[in-house]
């Protein structure tokens, strides 16, 4: 008789994490696909008004009904996905584009450069991120561009700290010492050897920051400091729906649900990627979680 091996807790946990990552990836891919489709097609013009058909229930022509101006809710949700993803993606890219080089520079040079970067990080982390974004957009004025700047600015210290911390652990490795003995400069080593080896940590952090950026963009738009009409945003849809919350709660539930599902999917994807790309987690699981 052949004995069937019993699944261990480690194997079952790995399967659950893999399933979680796949579920998060599927949700993120669906939202991204919706945003891409909205570039070329929506059921109706998201800005077209039909006041005679306002606040209508879901029908064949309007699967999710219409809002208080008779605009198609499904079309506006699709375009809102595009705006939220575009603003968040550019903002996170801005934060990573500045923060990662700063972190690499701090880890490579040490001394006053490292001290200056870390003090800048401490100063940035002393203020709540969303409050800082509100302050920046209030000073610069409302709009998608200023929202991108505000969200990108508070992403800079996050990526700088992650890049610096991950890079410092590599500078004492033998392959880095060999590169230095070969006469390669610190900048070249950072680009050719350090950056590829910390890419996993940066990708995971980028996924998490992307989810936070979508929340920040929705919050700014809800306050009237983000995307402005005629642009469509999930946060602005929530703002417009609050007057009709008791008359037609669907107008608030649908964009709120879109935000929750998107952020949840990105967080699940980030957890799965972290488990997959962080070798320290594999080591701890091999040791029985110690």
Beta strands, then each sheet from edge to edge (+ up, - down):
end
